[in-house]
Amino acid sequence: MKTPELTTLCYLEKDGQYLMLHRVKKEKDINKDKFIGVGGHFLYGESPDECLCREVLEETGLTLRSFRARGIVTFVYGEDVVEYMHLYTADTWQGEMHECDEGELVWIPKERVSELPIWEGDKVFFQLLKEDVPFFSLKLVYTKDDRLTEVMLNGQPVQPTI
């Protein structure tokens, strides 16, 4: 049995925009050509907050000063991938942003995010973020051809066409 992956994902917010990572630099990347937040895999013994801060610093050069845990996203992809993603937003940081070796960092107006090549299920959590829903649990199940087949919000089924 394969061990689930533990990750963080963060959307830095500024002036009605999210900082997004356009994943274009790695050839073998489940997120290839998609826009996602910044974050990554836990190191052994790290808390979600420690992982978040380390990953944001590594990928952007920015040190988070204020962030908020928004939810847990269970991401299931085919038969091989199960990822428990700790979702955050951040609104205060310091430092100078640098280039990321995983893709291009770009500020995107929040209202344009759904027009980008993103995971279909991400539209669900972006709506929850927009509505300022308190901490939530979201499960997103995909086929190997990136088709969203199941959405569960706080243990209840939701139509995947949100």
FENFEN-V334003 format. One record per residue. N is the residue number from 1. SS is DSSP state (H for helix, E for strand, L for the rest). Layout:
((N & SS) (N & SS))
//
This chain:
((1 & L) (2 & L) (3 & L) (4 & L) (5 & E) (6 & E) (7 & E) (8 & E) (9 & E) (10 & E) (11 & E) (12 & E) (13 & E) (14 & E) (15 & L) (16 & L) (17 & E) (18 & E) (19 & E) (20 & E) (21 & E) (22 & E) (23 & L) (24 & L) (25 & L) (26 & L) (27 & L) (28 & L) (29 & L) (30 & L) (31 & L) (32 & L) (33 & L) (34 & L) (35 & E) (36 & E) (37 & L) (38 & E) (39 & E) (40 & E) (41 & E) (42 & L) (43 & L) (44 & L) (45 & L) (46 & L) (47 & L) (48 & H) (49 & H) (50 & H) (51 & H) (52 & H) (53 & H) (54 & H) (55 & H) (56 & H) (57 & H) (58 & H) (59 & H) (60 & H) (61 & L) (62 & L) (63 & E) (64 & E) (65 & E) (66 & E) (67 & E) (68 & E) (69 & E) (70 & E) (71 & E) (72 & E) (73 & E) (74 & E) (75 & E) (76 & E) (77 & E) (78 & L) (79 & L) (80 & L) (81 & E) (82 & E) (83 & E) (84 & E) (85 & E) (86 & E) (87 & E) (88 & E) (89 & E) (90 & E) (91 & E) (92 & E) (93 & E) (94 & E) (95 & L) (96 & L) (97 & L) (98 & L) (99 & L) (100 & E) (101 & L) (102 & L) (103 & E) (104 & E) (105 & E) (106 & E) (107 & E) (108 & E) (109 & E) (110 & H) (111 & H) (112 & H) (113 & H) (114 & H) (115 & H) (116 & L) (117 & L) (118 & L) (119 & L) (120 & L) (121 & L) (122 & H) (123 & H) (124 & H) (125 & H) (126 & H) (127 & H) (128 & H) (129 & H) (130 & H) (131 & L) (132 & L) (133 & L) (134 & L) (135 & L) (136 & E) (137 & E) (138 & E) (139 & E) (140 & E) (141 & E) (142 & E) (143 & L) (144 & L) (145 & L) (146 & L) (147 & L) (148 & E) (149 & E) (150 & E) (151 & E) (152 & E) (153 & E) (154 & L) (155 & L) (156 & E) (157 & E) (158 & E) (159 & L) (160 & L) (161 & L) (162 & L))
//
